[in-house]
């Protein structure tokens, strides 16, 4: 017999900003089963359920992890409902409507040699307290038995209907939309969804190899691809996502990818959201916008955004949040086109894309972006950068912000410091430099904000080059 907390501790797998993450070889059948047992053990006294839903992304390691997870669910006397390869928000939405917990096998955007598991209670994403309960649980279990899996289409169909029933069928009439499919978990859903709303869809670059798209650090090759596709196919819009379909990547009619927080801002404005929750890494124009009655800032990670929703429910009717990666979280039911859109408090990629297209029907997307205050943000990261080294650099910076800024090559004074998540420094010239270790992989991220995109990009490049010498 195994004991869940011992197996998890020995595996080396850790919780990141959203879910448990680790190397593929760490997710043994015993480790996957330990997480499933601990998760279900922790919530079964709070909720009444007999089924647990499971889905996966397109990583080669995901099916075997799902088999071990489902074996654990069945060993606890529960029925496992398997939905195959679908986006994380599709699984979460279907499970919430059916009042059951669910488990998503996905590493999202992190490198190919890693994977992960996300957990949802019947009422939505688990909290940081739930994560701790999973790590501490002492549940005995036997070796999981891996069996073939037969997926159901129910969750995929329900997710598509959530959006196709919200708009008129001619919403996208006359639009040419490119879908950068790569290895996205939602790639088999998106073409039909956009076509149902009237668009002509061109499928772009599907691959059998897993592509770890990071919507916060879009690769230069992907930037170039989008510009070429836009001209080659005369596209009005390009849609893509990260690996598990909860973070959008969208490009305007010129093939320019939008920053995720700018997409979220335009979506929230179009939906007439009252109160917003955003991580501290988002562009400062959002908190300064007069479009919202309240804007709260949190640490980076959807659990923190969701936790802040509770503080807003008493005062505001329409609540939402989004992250710099573009994932949009709908905290309350909202009426759109005279129809009720149910809350979905987890990152979603499709909603912000459709609301952007709705908002841009008369002006075009590029004009919507240009009409915003011209404040630009950029981010990138150093991969395979030891977390211990990142933490040491941040500790030095928190003790002496001016010293670290000077070491990074800046002459300006540090006029404000925010340590909500990482080290965010505002300089006397108005530029912002923000360093933060990734919560999902050994990476150091740098966010920058300035009055021009060229300057924001230059700051990030310079900081990441210098920080490796510290």
VOPAGU-2260 file (C-alpha; in pm, 1 decimal, decimal comma):
REM VOPAGU-2260
SITE   aa  ch    i         X         Y         Z
SITE  UNK   A    0       0,0       0,0       0,0
SITE  UNK   A    1     104,1     359,3     -66,3
SITE  UNK   A    2      34,3     673,1     139,3
SITE  UNK   A    3     -53,9     981,2     -66,2
SITE  UNK   A    4     150,6    1248,7     111,6
SITE  UNK   A    5     461,8    1028,9     111,9
SITE  UNK   A    6     430,1     952,0    -259,2
SITE  UNK   A    7     374,0    1318,5    -347,8
SITE  UNK   A    8     665,2    1439,0    -134,7
SITE  UNK   A    9     901,0    1180,4    -281,7
SITE  UNK   A   10     791,2    1258,3    -639,8
SITE  UNK   A   11     932,1    1612,0    -636,2
SITE  UNK   A   12     613,5    1746,9    -799,2
SITE  UNK   A   13     509,3    2089,3    -672,2
SITE  UNK   A   14     212,4    2320,7    -706,5
SITE  UNK   A   15     273,5    2621,4    -932,2
SITE  UNK   A   16      57,2    2920,6   -1014,6
SITE  UNK   A   17    -214,0    2687,1   -1143,2
SITE  UNK   A   18    -196,1    2317,0   -1068,1
SITE  UNK   A   19      71,3    2062,3    -982,7
SITE  UNK   A   20     370,4    2067,7   -1217,3
SITE  UNK   A   21     676,0    1851,8   -1263,6
SITE  UNK   A   22     892,7    1650,8   -1501,0
SITE  UNK   A   23     715,8    1380,1   -1702,4
SITE  UNK   A   24     912,6    1105,2   -1528,8
SITE  UNK   A   25     796,5    1233,7   -1189,2
SITE  UNK   A   26     431,6    1170,6   -1282,0
SITE  UNK   A   27     445,2     794,6   -1224,5
SITE  UNK   A   28     115,9     603,1   -1199,6
SITE  UNK   A   29     155,5     605,6    -820,9
SITE  UNK   A   30     209,7     984,7    -813,3
SITE  UNK   A   31     -93,1    1053,6   -1033,3
SITE  UNK   A   32    -305,5     821,0    -819,2
SITE  UNK   A   33    -177,0     985,9    -500,0
SITE  UNK   A   34    -287,6    1329,8    -619,8
SITE  UNK   A   35    -630,5    1197,9    -721,3
SITE  UNK   A   36    -686,0    1020,7    -389,8
SITE  UNK   A   37    -571,8    1320,4    -186,2
SITE  UNK   A   38    -784,3    1565,1    -387,4
SITE  UNK   A   39   -1104,7    1360,0    -363,6
SITE  UNK   A   40   -1043,2    1277,5       1,5
SITE  UNK   A   41   -1017,6    1647,0      79,5
SITE  UNK   A   42   -1343,2    1756,3     -83,6
SITE  UNK   A   43   -1576,7    1460,8     -32,1
SITE  UNK   A   44   -1686,8    1589,9     308,7
SITE  UNK   A   45   -1773,3    1930,3     155,7
SITE  UNK   A   46   -1958,9    1818,3    -157,1
SITE  UNK   A   47   -2197,6    1540,3    -254,8
SITE  UNK   A   48   -2094,2    1370,7    -580,0
SITE  UNK   A   49   -2069,7    1027,0    -735,3
SITE  UNK   A   50   -1878,3    1113,9   -1053,8
SITE  UNK   A   51   -1545,0    1280,1   -1130,2
SITE  UNK   A   52   -1466,6    1416,1   -1477,9
SITE  UNK   A   53   -1123,1    1384,4   -1639,9
SITE  UNK   A   54    -972,0    1529,2   -1958,2
SITE  UNK   A   55    -626,5    1575,6   -2110,6
SITE  UNK   A   56    -417,8    1790,9   -2342,8
SITE  UNK   A   57    -219,5    1664,7   -2643,1
SITE  UNK   A   58     106,9    1588,9   -2462,4
SITE  UNK   A   59     218,6    1228,8   -2528,2
SITE  UNK   A   60     248,2    1167,0   -2152,8
SITE  UNK   A   61    -107,6    1278,0   -2074,2
SITE  UNK   A   62    -308,7     962,8   -2166,1
SITE  UNK   A   63    -115,9     738,2   -1925,5
SITE  UNK   A   64    -151,3     996,3   -1649,8
SITE  UNK   A   65    -526,6    1001,5   -1711,8
SITE  UNK   A   66    -540,2     621,9   -1690,1
SITE  UNK   A   67    -373,1     625,1   -1348,6
SITE  UNK   A   68    -598,2     909,2   -1231,6
SITE  UNK   A   69    -913,0     729,0   -1344,8
SITE  UNK   A   70    -798,1     407,0   -1178,5
SITE  UNK   A   71    -770,0     597,4    -849,5
SITE  UNK   A   72   -1116,5     750,8    -893,6
SITE  UNK   A   73   -1268,6     408,8    -951,5
SITE  UNK   A   74   -1079,9     261,1    -656,6
SITE  UNK   A   75   -1262,0     513,4    -435,8
SITE  UNK   A   76   -1597,9     377,2    -553,3
SITE  UNK   A   77   -1671,5     668,7    -785,2
SITE  UNK   A   78   -1749,5     678,1   -1155,4
SITE  UNK   A   79   -1493,7     847,0   -1381,9
SITE  UNK   A   80   -1630,2    1043,2   -1679,0
SITE  UNK   A   81   -1359,2    1077,9   -1944,1
SITE  UNK   A   82   -1384,9    1360,7   -2198,0
SITE  UNK   A   83   -1061,2    1301,8   -2391,4
SITE  UNK   A   84    -861,2    1589,1   -2539,0
SITE  UNK   A   85   -1048,2    1915,0   -2476,2
SITE  UNK   A   86    -962,9    2263,8   -2345,2
SITE  UNK   A   87    -940,3    2304,2   -1969,2
SITE  UNK   A   88   -1230,0    2556,7   -1960,2
SITE  UNK   A   89   -1449,1    2309,8   -2151,7
SITE  UNK   A   90   -1389,2    2044,5   -1885,5
SITE  UNK   A   91   -1436,6    2290,1   -1599,5
SITE  UNK   A   92   -1758,5    2434,1   -1743,7
SITE  UNK   A   93   -1919,8    2095,4   -1807,2
SITE  UNK   A   94   -1822,3    1962,5   -1464,3
SITE  UNK   A   95   -1953,6    2272,5   -1287,7
SITE  UNK   A   96   -2287,5    2246,3   -1470,0
SITE  UNK   A   97   -2310,8    1882,9   -1359,7
SITE  UNK   A   98   -2200,4    1962,2   -1000,9
SITE  UNK   A   99   -1904,5    1727,2   -1006,6
SITE  UNK   A  100   -1532,0    1774,7    -945,2
SITE  UNK   A  101   -1288,3    1732,0   -1231,0
SITE  UNK   A  102    -919,9    1674,2   -1299,6
SITE  UNK   A  103    -736,9    1809,9   -1603,6
SITE  UNK   A  104    -412,6    1645,4   -1711,2
SITE  UNK   A  105    -210,1    1926,1   -1865,1
SITE  UNK   A  106     119,2    2108,8   -1843,0
SITE  UNK   A  107     -37,3    2409,7   -2014,8
SITE  UNK   A  108     244,9    2606,2   -2183,2
SITE  UNK   A  109     546,8    2466,6   -1997,5
SITE  UNK   A  110     822,6    2276,9   -2182,8
SITE  UNK   A  111     768,3    1938,9   -2346,2
SITE  UNK   A  112     961,4    1744,2   -2082,0
SITE  UNK   A  113     707,3    1846,7   -1815,7
SITE  UNK   A  114     340,4    1795,0   -1742,6
SITE  UNK   A  115      87,2    1878,6   -1475,4
SITE  UNK   A  116    -252,7    1824,9   -1313,7
SITE  UNK   A  117    -523,7    2084,1   -1245,6
SITE  UNK   A  118    -802,3    2022,8    -994,9
SITE  UNK   A  119   -1154,7    2162,9    -981,5
SITE  UNK   A  120   -1412,3    2126,7    -707,8
SITE  UNK   A  121   -1779,7    2117,9    -815,3
SITE  UNK   A  122   -1786,8    2495,8    -760,8
SITE  UNK   A  123   -1466,4    2575,9    -951,3
SITE  UNK   A  124   -1087,4    2587,1    -917,6
SITE  UNK   A  125    -928,7    2468,1    -597,7
SITE  UNK   A  126    -780,6    2727,3    -364,1
SITE  UNK   A  127    -431,2    2752,9    -222,1
SITE  UNK   A  128    -574,8    2604,5      98,9
SITE  UNK   A  129    -701,2    2307,6    -103,4
SITE  UNK   A  130    -354,1    2263,9    -250,6
SITE  UNK   A  131    -205,8    2241,7      97,3
SITE  UNK   A  132    -470,4    1990,7     199,8
SITE  UNK   A  133    -376,4    1772,1     -97,1
SITE  UNK   A  134      -8,7    1781,3       0,4
SITE  UNK   A  135     -86,0    1696,0     363,6
SITE  UNK   A  136    -347,7    1423,0     311,6
SITE  UNK   A  137    -257,6    1074,5     433,1
SITE  UNK   A  138    -465,1     843,7     213,7
SITE  UNK   A  139    -371,5     478,7     168,0
SITE  UNK   A  140    -415,3     329,5    -179,0
SITE  UNK   A  141    -301,0      41,4    -394,3
SITE  UNK   A  142    -116,3      30,5    -725,8
SITE  UNK   A  143    -333,4     182,9   -1001,1
SITE  UNK   A  144    -441,0     -41,0   -1288,8
SITE  UNK   A  145    -419,7     126,1   -1629,9
SITE  UNK   A  146    -713,8      51,4   -1859,7
SITE  UNK   A  147    -805,6     172,4   -2213,5
SITE  UNK   A  148   -1016,1     491,0   -2214,4
SITE  UNK   A  149   -1323,4     578,9   -2421,1
SITE  UNK   A  150   -1394,2     953,0   -2436,6
SITE  UNK   A  151   -1734,2    1121,9   -2434,8
SITE  UNK   A  152   -1808,3    1424,9   -2658,0
SITE  UNK   A  153   -2046,3    1586,3   -2407,9
SITE  UNK   A  154   -1807,0    1844,9   -2261,4
SITE  UNK   A  155   -1677,7    1956,2   -2601,2
SITE  UNK   A  156   -2029,2    1999,1   -2739,9
SITE  UNK   A  157   -2151,3    2187,3   -2433,3
SITE  UNK   A  158   -1855,2    2425,8   -2443,7
SITE  UNK   A  159   -1908,7    2511,6   -2809,6
SITE  UNK   A  160   -2281,6    2563,8   -2749,5
SITE  UNK   A  161   -2201,5    2802,7   -2460,9
SITE  UNK   A  162   -2071,0    3052,2   -2717,6
SITE  UNK   A  163   -2249,2    2972,4   -3042,4
SITE  UNK   A  164   -2585,4    3016,3   -2866,8
SITE  UNK   A  165   -2479,5    3351,6   -2721,1
SITE  UNK   A  166   -2444,9    3537,6   -3050,4
SITE  UNK   A  167   -2636,9    3573,7   -3374,5
SITE  UNK   A  168   -2525,7    3330,1   -3642,1
SITE  UNK   A  169   -2400,7    3615,7   -3862,6
SITE  UNK   A  170   -2172,8    3769,9   -3599,7
SITE  UNK   A  171   -1864,2    3685,8   -3806,1
SITE  UNK   A  172   -2020,7    3693,0   -4152,1
SITE  UNK   A  173   -1766,8    3809,7   -4409,5
SITE  UNK   A  174   -1471,9    3757,5   -4174,7
SITE  UNK   A  175   -1173,4    3544,7   -4263,4
SITE  UNK   A  176   -1027,7    3390,1   -3949,9
SITE  UNK   A  177    -706,6    3192,8   -3924,9
SITE  UNK   A  178    -672,7    2933,4   -3650,5
SITE  UNK   A  179    -315,4    2853,8   -3552,6
SITE  UNK   A  180    -388,9    2498,8   -3439,1
SITE  UNK   A  181     -40,6    2363,3   -3348,4
SITE  UNK   A  182    -104,9    2108,5   -3065,4
SITE  UNK   A  183    -375,8    2301,6   -2881,3
SITE  UNK   A  184    -622,1    2087,0   -2686,8
SITE  UNK   A  185    -909,7    2277,0   -2849,6
SITE  UNK   A  186    -795,8    2257,2   -3209,6
SITE  UNK   A  187   -1075,0    2017,5   -3311,2
SITE  UNK   A  188   -1341,3    2254,4   -3173,2
SITE  UNK   A  189   -1245,3    2601,6   -3285,2
SITE  UNK   A  190   -1302,6    2577,9   -3660,5
SITE  UNK   A  191   -1662,2    2458,2   -3619,8
SITE  UNK   A  192   -1728,1    2718,2   -3349,4
SITE  UNK   A  193   -1616,7    3013,4   -3562,2
SITE  UNK   A  194   -1785,4    2875,3   -3874,7
SITE  UNK   A  195   -2115,6    2842,9   -3688,1
SITE  UNK   A  196   -2094,2    3218,2   -3622,5
SITE  UNK   A  197   -2047,4    3289,0   -3992,9
SITE  UNK   A  198   -1672,2    3310,6   -4042,3
SITE  UNK   A  199   -1463,6    3160,8   -4318,1
SITE  UNK   A  200   -1192,2    2967,6   -4136,7
SITE  UNK   A  201    -840,0    2881,6   -4253,3
SITE  UNK   A  202    -664,3    2613,6   -4045,8
SITE  UNK   A  203    -295,5    2688,7   -3992,0
SITE  UNK   A  204      -1,1    2469,3   -3896,2
SITE  UNK   A  205    -143,1    2170,4   -3710,5
SITE  UNK   A  206     134,2    1952,5   -3570,8
SITE  UNK   A  207     161,1    1611,6   -3406,9
SITE  UNK   A  208     453,3    1737,0   -3199,4
SITE  UNK   A  209     361,3    1920,4   -2880,3
SITE  UNK   A  210     430,4    2295,4   -2907,4
SITE  UNK   A  211     464,9    2478,7   -2571,7
SITE  UNK   A  212     310,2    2811,7   -2675,3
SITE  UNK   A  213     356,8    3074,7   -2404,4
SITE  UNK   A  214     110,1    3357,9   -2460,1
SITE  UNK   A  215     312,7    3589,0   -2233,0
SITE  UNK   A  216     635,4    3535,7   -2423,9
SITE  UNK   A  217     542,7    3489,6   -2788,9
SITE  UNK   A  218     837,6    3359,1   -2988,8
SITE  UNK   A  219     976,7    3579,4   -3267,3
SITE  UNK   A  220     908,3    3301,4   -3516,8
SITE  UNK   A  221     540,0    3305,8   -3420,2
SITE  UNK   A  222     527,2    3683,7   -3455,8
SITE  UNK   A  223     668,6    3651,8   -3807,1
SITE  UNK   A  224     428,4    3369,8   -3896,3
SITE  UNK   A  225     124,4    3574,6   -3799,9
SITE  UNK   A  226     225,5    3867,9   -4020,7
SITE  UNK   A  227     284,4    3635,3   -4316,1
SITE  UNK   A  228     -43,2    3446,7   -4265,0
SITE  UNK   A  229    -238,6    3768,5   -4235,7
SITE  UNK   A  230    -120,3    3889,9   -4576,1
SITE  UNK   A  231    -114,7    3550,7   -4746,0
SITE  UNK   A  232    -474,2    3462,4   -4655,3
SITE  UNK   A  233    -615,0    3816,4   -4620,9
SITE  UNK   A  234    -717,8    3746,1   -4261,7
SITE  UNK   A  235    -924,9    3968,0   -4036,1
SITE  UNK   A  236    -818,6    3783,6   -3721,1
SITE  UNK   A  237    -593,8    3498,7   -3603,7
SITE  UNK   A  238    -688,4    3283,4   -3307,0
SITE  UNK   A  239    -473,6    3043,0   -3109,8
SITE  UNK   A  240    -423,0    2927,2   -2752,2
SITE  UNK   A  241    -164,2    2771,5   -2526,7
SITE  UNK   A  242    -147,5    2394,2   -2489,4
SITE  UNK   A  243    -462,3    2340,5   -2283,0
SITE  UNK   A  244    -676,4    2611,2   -2438,5
SITE  UNK   A  245    -724,5    2841,5   -2140,4
SITE  UNK   A  246    -494,9    3124,8   -2254,0
SITE  UNK   A  247    -576,1    3300,2   -2583,6
SITE  UNK   A  248    -333,2    3425,7   -2842,3
SITE  UNK   A  249    -504,2    3656,1   -3091,6
SITE  UNK   A  250    -378,0    3876,1   -3374,1
SITE  UNK   A  251    -540,1    4176,2   -3539,1
SITE  UNK   A  252    -601,7    4229,7   -3911,3
SITE  UNK   A  253    -233,0    4314,1   -3956,6
SITE  UNK   A  254    -110,8    3991,9   -3798,7
SITE  UNK   A  255       7,6    4164,6   -3481,0
SITE  UNK   A  256     -43,9    3957,6   -3165,2
SITE  UNK   A  257    -225,6    4143,9   -2887,8
SITE  UNK   A  258     -91,4    4143,2   -2534,9
SITE  UNK   A  259    -317,1    3929,6   -2317,1
SITE  UNK   A  260    -398,2    4207,1   -2071,3
SITE  UNK   A  261    -499,2    4443,3   -2354,5
SITE  UNK   A  262    -727,0    4170,5   -2490,8
SITE  UNK   A  263    -874,4    4126,7   -2143,2
SITE  UNK   A  264    -932,5    4501,1   -2108,2
SITE  UNK   A  265   -1119,1    4521,7   -2439,9
SITE  UNK   A  266   -1324,7    4212,8   -2350,9
SITE  UNK   A  267   -1421,6    4347,2   -2008,1
SITE  UNK   A  268   -1523,4    4682,4   -2155,9
SITE  UNK   A  269   -1740,3    4515,5   -2419,8
SITE  UNK   A  270   -1909,6    4304,9   -2149,3
SITE  UNK   A  271   -1971,7    4612,6   -1927,6
SITE  UNK   A  272   -1800,0    4451,6   -1629,4
SITE  UNK   A  273   -1837,2    4649,8   -1304,7
SITE  UNK   A  274   -1541,3    4522,3   -1103,7
SITE  UNK   A  275   -1217,2    4364,9   -1222,0
SITE  UNK   A  276    -946,7    4154,8   -1059,1
SITE  UNK   A  277    -605,9    4147,6   -1227,4
SITE  UNK   A  278    -255,9    4038,0   -1127,9
SITE  UNK   A  279      -1,8    4305,8   -1047,2
SITE  UNK   A  280     184,4    4230,3   -1372,7
SITE  UNK   A  281     -94,3    4374,3   -1591,2
SITE  UNK   A  282     -61,2    4703,6   -1778,9
SITE  UNK   A  283    -122,6    5006,5   -1556,8
SITE  UNK   A  284    -378,6    5156,7   -1798,3
SITE  UNK   A  285    -628,0    4893,8   -1679,7
SITE  UNK   A  286    -640,5    5012,5   -1319,0
SITE  UNK   A  287    -651,6    5372,9   -1443,5
SITE  UNK   A  288    -946,2    5309,0   -1677,7
SITE  UNK   A  289   -1273,7    5485,8   -1603,4
SITE  UNK   A  290   -1465,8    5193,0   -1754,9
SITE  UNK   A  291   -1473,6    5003,3   -1425,1
SITE  UNK   A  292   -1607,7    5086,1   -1081,0
SITE  UNK   A  293   -1329,3    4891,8    -908,2
SITE  UNK   A  294   -1002,1    4720,6   -1003,5
SITE  UNK   A  295    -826,3    4492,9    -752,7
SITE  UNK   A  296    -468,2    4368,5    -795,8
SITE  UNK   A  297    -336,9    4031,2    -678,2
SITE  UNK   A  298     -43,1    3797,9    -699,9
SITE  UNK   A  299      -0,1    3618,7   -1032,0
SITE  UNK   A  300    -207,4    3302,4   -1072,0
SITE  UNK   A  301    -574,5    3227,8   -1125,9
SITE  UNK   A  302    -632,9    3103,9    -765,8
SITE  UNK   A  303    -544,1    3450,5    -638,1
SITE  UNK   A  304    -773,1    3620,6    -889,8
SITE  UNK   A  305   -1061,3    3389,9    -799,9
SITE  UNK   A  306   -1007,7    3436,5    -426,1
SITE  UNK   A  307   -1045,6    3811,9    -470,6
SITE  UNK   A  308   -1386,8    3768,4    -637,9
SITE  UNK   A  309   -1537,6    3693,8    -296,2
SITE  UNK   A  310   -1449,7    4041,8    -172,8
SITE  UNK   A  311   -1639,0    4202,7    -462,8
SITE  UNK   A  312   -1964,9    4005,9    -471,0
SITE  UNK   A  313   -2129,8    4212,8    -197,4
SITE  UNK   A  314   -2085,6    4539,9    -386,9
SITE  UNK   A  315   -2087,1    4462,6    -758,4
SITE  UNK   A  316   -2314,8    4267,1    -991,8
SITE  UNK   A  317   -2082,4    4196,7   -1284,4
SITE  UNK   A  318   -1738,7    4067,2   -1185,5
SITE  UNK   A  319   -1453,1    3932,4   -1393,6
SITE  UNK   A  320   -1077,4    3897,0   -1396,1
SITE  UNK   A  321    -798,9    3832,4   -1641,6
SITE  UNK   A  322    -426,6    3780,7   -1645,2
SITE  UNK   A  323    -140,4    3917,0   -1851,4
SITE  UNK   A  324    -145,3    3584,2   -2037,0
SITE  UNK   A  325    -495,9    3666,2   -2167,1
SITE  UNK   A  326    -692,1    3402,9   -1975,7
SITE  UNK   A  327   -1032,4    3556,1   -1889,0
SITE  UNK   A  328   -1220,0    3451,7   -1574,1
SITE  UNK   A  329   -1591,7    3530,2   -1551,4
SITE  UNK   A  330   -1677,0    3563,8   -1183,0
SITE  UNK   A  331   -2051,6    3623,8   -1214,9
SITE  UNK   A  332   -2337,4    3556,3   -1452,7
SITE  UNK   A  333   -2354,6    3828,8   -1720,2
SITE  UNK   A  334   -2624,5    3910,8   -1975,7
SITE  UNK   A  335   -2497,1    3929,3   -2333,7
SITE  UNK   A  336   -2732,6    4001,0   -2624,5
SITE  UNK   A  337   -3030,0    3940,3   -2398,5
SITE  UNK   A  338   -2899,9    3595,1   -2303,9
SITE  UNK   A  339   -2748,5    3485,3   -1974,8
SITE  UNK   A  340   -2385,6    3374,4   -1982,8
SITE  UNK   A  341   -2309,7    3161,2   -1679,2
SITE  UNK   A  342   -2009,3    3237,8   -1463,6
SITE  UNK   A  343   -1693,9    3043,0   -1543,4
SITE  UNK   A  344   -1432,3    3133,5   -1279,6
SITE  UNK   A  345   -1138,4    2974,4   -1454,8
SITE  UNK   A  346    -917,6    3095,5   -1739,8
SITE  UNK   A  347   -1088,6    3082,9   -2077,5
SITE  UNK   A  348    -954,8    3163,6   -2425,0
SITE  UNK   A  349   -1269,1    3170,6   -2640,2
SITE  UNK   A  350   -1475,0    3432,9   -2453,5
SITE  UNK   A  351   -1224,3    3721,2   -2486,2
SITE  UNK   A  352   -1167,3    3638,2   -2853,4
SITE  UNK   A  353   -1538,1    3652,4   -2936,9
SITE  UNK   A  354   -1601,2    3967,0   -2733,6
SITE  UNK   A  355   -1310,6    4135,7   -2913,8
SITE  UNK   A  356   -1459,5    4041,2   -3251,0
SITE  UNK   A  357   -1797,5    4169,7   -3135,4
SITE  UNK   A  358   -1646,9    4500,6   -3024,7
SITE  UNK   A  359   -1447,7    4540,6   -3347,4
SITE  UNK   A  360   -1730,6    4489,8   -3596,7
SITE  UNK   A  361   -1736,9    4857,6   -3698,3
SITE  UNK   A  362   -1383,3    4979,3   -3632,9
SITE  UNK   A  363   -1150,9    4683,5   -3671,7
SITE  UNK   A  364    -926,9    4540,4   -3400,2
SITE  UNK   A  365    -619,2    4755,6   -3463,0
SITE  UNK   A  366    -826,9    5072,7   -3420,5
SITE  UNK   A  367    -967,9    4949,0   -3088,6
SITE  UNK   A  368    -614,8    4895,4   -2961,0
SITE  UNK   A  369    -490,3    5229,2   -3095,1
SITE  UNK   A  370    -774,9    5412,8   -2921,0
SITE  UNK   A  371    -645,2    5299,1   -2581,4
SITE  UNK   A  372    -391,6    5507,5   -2385,5
SITE  UNK   A  373     -53,9    5438,0   -2541,1
SITE  UNK   A  374     123,8    5248,6   -2267,5
SITE  UNK   A  375     306,2    4932,2   -2368,4
SITE  UNK   A  376     413,6    4619,7   -2183,6
SITE  UNK   A  377     636,1    4331,1   -2283,9
SITE  UNK   A  378     763,2    4016,9   -2118,0
SITE  UNK   A  379     997,5    3727,4   -2176,3
SITE  UNK   A  380    1183,0    3473,6   -1968,9
SITE  UNK   A  381    1509,1    3287,4   -1924,0
SITE  UNK   A  382    1440,7    2915,5   -1940,9
SITE  UNK   A  383    1628,9    2657,1   -1734,2
SITE  UNK   A  384    1718,7    2923,0   -1477,9
SITE  UNK   A  385    1739,6    2774,8   -1128,9
SITE  UNK   A  386    1460,4    2893,0    -901,4
SITE  UNK   A  387    1708,8    2924,0    -614,4
SITE  UNK   A  388    1915,3    3170,9    -818,8
SITE  UNK   A  389    1602,0    3370,6    -907,7
SITE  UNK   A  390    1502,8    3393,0    -541,9
SITE  UNK   A  391    1850,8    3503,2    -442,2
SITE  UNK   A  392    1847,4    3784,5    -698,8
SITE  UNK   A  393    1503,8    3898,0    -581,9
SITE  UNK   A  394    1615,7    3893,3    -218,9
SITE  UNK   A  395    1906,2    4123,0    -304,8
SITE  UNK   A  396    1674,5    4348,2    -502,5
SITE  UNK   A  397    1418,7    4377,0    -224,5
SITE  UNK   A  398    1691,9    4470,0      21,1
SITE  UNK   A  399    1846,0    4725,2    -215,2
SITE  UNK   A  400    1620,9    4807,1    -516,7
SITE  UNK   A  401    1839,9    5093,7    -634,1
SITE  UNK   A  402    2144,2    4871,9    -622,5
SITE  UNK   A  403    1989,5    4598,0    -835,0
SITE  UNK   A  404    1857,6    4851,1   -1088,1
SITE  UNK   A  405    2204,5    4998,3   -1124,4
SITE  UNK   A  406    2351,5    4648,8   -1165,3
SITE  UNK   A  407    2098,5    4586,5   -1442,6
SITE  UNK   A  408    2233,6    4888,2   -1629,6
SITE  UNK   A  409    1981,6    5162,4   -1546,6
SITE  UNK   A  410    2078,5    5513,0   -1431,2
SITE  UNK   A  411    1728,0    5618,3   -1321,8
SITE  UNK   A  412    1613,7    5627,2    -960,7
SITE  UNK   A  413    1369,7    5372,9    -821,2
SITE  UNK   A  414    1064,0    5573,3    -708,6
SITE  UNK   A  415     829,4    5287,5    -612,8
SITE  UNK   A  416     864,4    4918,5    -524,3
SITE  UNK   A  417     586,5    4656,3    -527,7
SITE  UNK   A  418     663,4    4312,1    -382,2
SITE  UNK   A  419     312,2    4168,3    -420,3
SITE  UNK   A  420     461,2    3905,0    -650,9
SITE  UNK   A  421     829,6    3919,7    -725,6
SITE  UNK   A  422    1002,0    4257,6    -747,9
SITE  UNK   A  423     824,2    4532,7    -945,0
SITE  UNK   A  424    1015,6    4862,3    -961,5
SITE  UNK   A  425     891,7    5191,4   -1105,0
SITE  UNK   A  426    1173,3    5416,9   -1227,4
SITE  UNK   A  427    1190,6    5795,8   -1224,9
SITE  UNK   A  428    1140,3    5803,4   -1603,6
SITE  UNK   A  429     809,8    5616,3   -1563,1
SITE  UNK   A  430     934,9    5281,9   -1693,0
SITE  UNK   A  431     858,0    4966,8   -1491,4
SITE  UNK   A  432    1085,5    4664,3   -1444,2
SITE  UNK   A  433     932,7    4354,3   -1285,5
SITE  UNK   A  434    1128,3    4035,7   -1206,6
SITE  UNK   A  435     954,2    3718,1   -1095,8
SITE  UNK   A  436    1043,0    3346,6   -1088,2
SITE  UNK   A  437     791,4    3131,8   -1275,8
SITE  UNK   A  438     566,7    2926,7   -1051,9
SITE  UNK   A  439     550,3    2643,8   -1305,9
SITE  UNK   A  440     903,5    2581,6   -1429,3
SITE  UNK   A  441    1266,1    2684,1   -1356,0
SITE  UNK   A  442    1238,3    3015,0   -1539,5
SITE  UNK   A  443    1293,4    3379,8   -1451,2
SITE  UNK   A  444    1039,1    3617,0   -1606,2
SITE  UNK   A  445    1087,5    3983,9   -1674,6
SITE  UNK   A  446     795,2    4218,3   -1736,6
SITE  UNK   A  447     848,6    4574,8   -1852,3
SITE  UNK   A  448     622,0    4870,3   -1918,0
SITE  UNK   A  449     701,2    5191,7   -2103,0
SITE  UNK   A  450     558,8    5457,9   -2334,6
SITE  UNK   A  451     670,2    5271,8   -2647,0
SITE  UNK   A  452     676,6    4904,3   -2738,2
SITE  UNK   A  453    1035,7    4941,9   -2856,3
SITE  UNK   A  454    1144,1    5067,0   -2515,4
SITE  UNK   A  455     947,9    4797,6   -2327,5
SITE  UNK   A  456    1106,8    4527,3   -2544,9
SITE  UNK   A  457    1449,8    4682,0   -2506,0
SITE  UNK   A  458    1417,0    4683,9   -2126,8
SITE  UNK   A  459    1324,9    4314,4   -2117,0
SITE  UNK   A  460    1609,9    4214,8   -2349,0
SITE  UNK   A  461    1863,6    4417,7   -2152,6
SITE  UNK   A  462    1747,9    4292,5   -1813,0
SITE  UNK   A  463    1747,2    3926,6   -1912,5
SITE  UNK   A  464    2095,1    3960,0   -2060,2
SITE  UNK   A  465    2231,1    4135,4   -1750,1
SITE  UNK   A  466    2057,2    3918,4   -1490,4
SITE  UNK   A  467    2243,0    3610,5   -1607,0
SITE  UNK   A  468    2567,0    3782,0   -1504,1
SITE  UNK   A  469    2453,8    3864,9   -1150,0
